[in-house]
Amino acid sequence: MSGKINLVLATLLVGCGLSLVNAQYQARHLFIELERAQSQARQLDIEWAQLQLDQSTLGKHARIEEIARRDLNMTPLTAARTQYLTPEHAK
């Protein structure tokens, strides 16, 4: 009788040990996934900040005006160059 109890207890002990090993393995695996996700989130935050900086730089009026002058050979509008169109036959 005592031998059967020892066998049952030993089996339960081995089962609990295996369950503990499995739980630790899953916890490590989940921790690694968490670390990867956090690293990816940090990288995406860096990219987002860089994109916001690029957007603010690219949209500045001075930069647009400089590109228009340099690449498109445009000049600023002056009153002397302005032409006003009026209808010939006003009704």
VOBA-371352 format. One record per residue (C-alpha): residue number from 1; residue in three letters; x, y, z. Coordinates in steps of 0.5 Angstrom, whole numbers, plus 500, padded with zeros to 3 digits. Example, Ala and Ser with C-alpha at 12.3 -4.5 7.8 and 13.67 -1.06 7.14 Angstrom:
BEGIN
+-----+--------+-----+-----+-----+
: num : residu :  c1 :  c2 :  c3 :
+-----+--------+-----+-----+-----+
:   1 :    ALA : 525 : 491 : 516 :
:   2 :    SER : 527 : 498 : 514 :
+-----+--------+-----+-----+-----+
//
This chain:
BEGIN
+-----+--------+-----+-----+-----+
: num : residu :  c1 :  c2 :  c3 :
+-----+--------+-----+-----+-----+
:   1 :    MET : 500 : 500 : 500 :
:   2 :    SER : 506 : 505 : 502 :
:   3 :    GLY : 509 : 503 : 495 :
:   4 :    LYS : 503 : 505 : 491 :
:   5 :    ILE : 502 : 512 : 495 :
:   6 :    ASN : 510 : 513 : 494 :
:   7 :    LEU : 509 : 511 : 486 :
:   8 :    VAL : 503 : 516 : 486 :
:   9 :    LEU : 507 : 522 : 489 :
:  10 :    ALA : 513 : 521 : 485 :
:  11 :    THR : 509 : 521 : 479 :
:  12 :    LEU : 505 : 527 : 481 :
:  13 :    LEU : 512 : 530 : 483 :
:  14 :    VAL : 515 : 529 : 476 :
:  15 :    GLY : 508 : 531 : 473 :
:  16 :    CYS : 509 : 538 : 477 :
:  17 :    GLY : 516 : 538 : 475 :
:  18 :    LEU : 515 : 537 : 468 :
:  19 :    SER : 509 : 543 : 468 :
:  20 :    LEU : 514 : 547 : 471 :
:  21 :    VAL : 519 : 546 : 466 :
:  22 :    ASN : 514 : 548 : 461 :
:  23 :    ALA : 511 : 554 : 464 :
:  24 :    GLN : 518 : 557 : 465 :
:  25 :    TYR : 519 : 555 : 457 :
:  26 :    GLN : 513 : 559 : 455 :
:  27 :    ALA : 515 : 565 : 460 :
:  28 :    ARG : 521 : 565 : 456 :
:  29 :    HIS : 518 : 565 : 450 :
:  30 :    LEU : 513 : 570 : 451 :
:  31 :    PHE : 518 : 574 : 454 :
:  32 :    ILE : 523 : 574 : 448 :
:  33 :    GLU : 517 : 576 : 444 :
:  34 :    LEU : 515 : 582 : 448 :
:  35 :    GLU : 522 : 584 : 447 :
:  36 :    ARG : 522 : 584 : 440 :
:  37 :    ALA : 515 : 587 : 440 :
:  38 :    GLN : 518 : 593 : 444 :
:  39 :    SER : 524 : 593 : 440 :
:  40 :    GLN : 520 : 594 : 434 :
:  41 :    ALA : 515 : 599 : 437 :
:  42 :    ARG : 522 : 603 : 439 :
:  43 :    GLN : 524 : 603 : 432 :
:  44 :    LEU : 517 : 605 : 429 :
:  45 :    ASP : 517 : 611 : 434 :
:  46 :    ILE : 524 : 613 : 431 :
:  47 :    GLU : 522 : 612 : 424 :
:  48 :    TRP : 515 : 616 : 426 :
:  49 :    ALA : 519 : 622 : 429 :
:  50 :    GLN : 524 : 622 : 423 :
:  51 :    LEU : 518 : 622 : 418 :
:  52 :    GLN : 515 : 628 : 422 :
:  53 :    LEU : 521 : 632 : 422 :
:  54 :    ASP : 522 : 630 : 414 :
:  55 :    GLN : 515 : 633 : 413 :
:  56 :    SER : 516 : 639 : 417 :
:  57 :    THR : 522 : 641 : 413 :
:  58 :    LEU : 519 : 639 : 406 :
:  59 :    GLY : 513 : 643 : 407 :
:  60 :    LYS : 516 : 650 : 410 :
:  61 :    HIS : 515 : 656 : 405 :
:  62 :    ALA : 522 : 658 : 405 :
:  63 :    ARG : 524 : 651 : 402 :
:  64 :    ILE : 519 : 651 : 397 :
:  65 :    GLU : 520 : 658 : 394 :
:  66 :    GLU : 528 : 656 : 394 :
:  67 :    ILE : 526 : 650 : 390 :
:  68 :    ALA : 521 : 654 : 385 :
:  69 :    ARG : 527 : 659 : 384 :
:  70 :    ARG : 533 : 654 : 383 :
:  71 :    ASP : 529 : 648 : 379 :
:  72 :    LEU : 523 : 651 : 376 :
:  73 :    ASN : 527 : 658 : 375 :
:  74 :    MET : 521 : 662 : 378 :
:  75 :    THR : 521 : 669 : 380 :
:  76 :    PRO : 517 : 672 : 385 :
:  77 :    LEU : 510 : 676 : 383 :
:  78 :    THR : 511 : 683 : 383 :
:  79 :    ALA : 506 : 689 : 382 :
:  80 :    ALA : 510 : 691 : 375 :
:  81 :    ARG : 509 : 684 : 372 :
:  82 :    THR : 502 : 683 : 374 :
:  83 :    GLN : 497 : 683 : 369 :
:  84 :    TYR : 489 : 684 : 370 :
:  85 :    LEU : 484 : 681 : 365 :
:  86 :    THR : 478 : 685 : 364 :
:  87 :    PRO : 472 : 683 : 360 :
:  88 :    GLU : 471 : 687 : 354 :
:  89 :    HIS : 464 : 687 : 354 :
:  90 :    ALA : 461 : 688 : 361 :
:  91 :    LYS : 454 : 687 : 361 :
+-----+--------+-----+-----+-----+
//
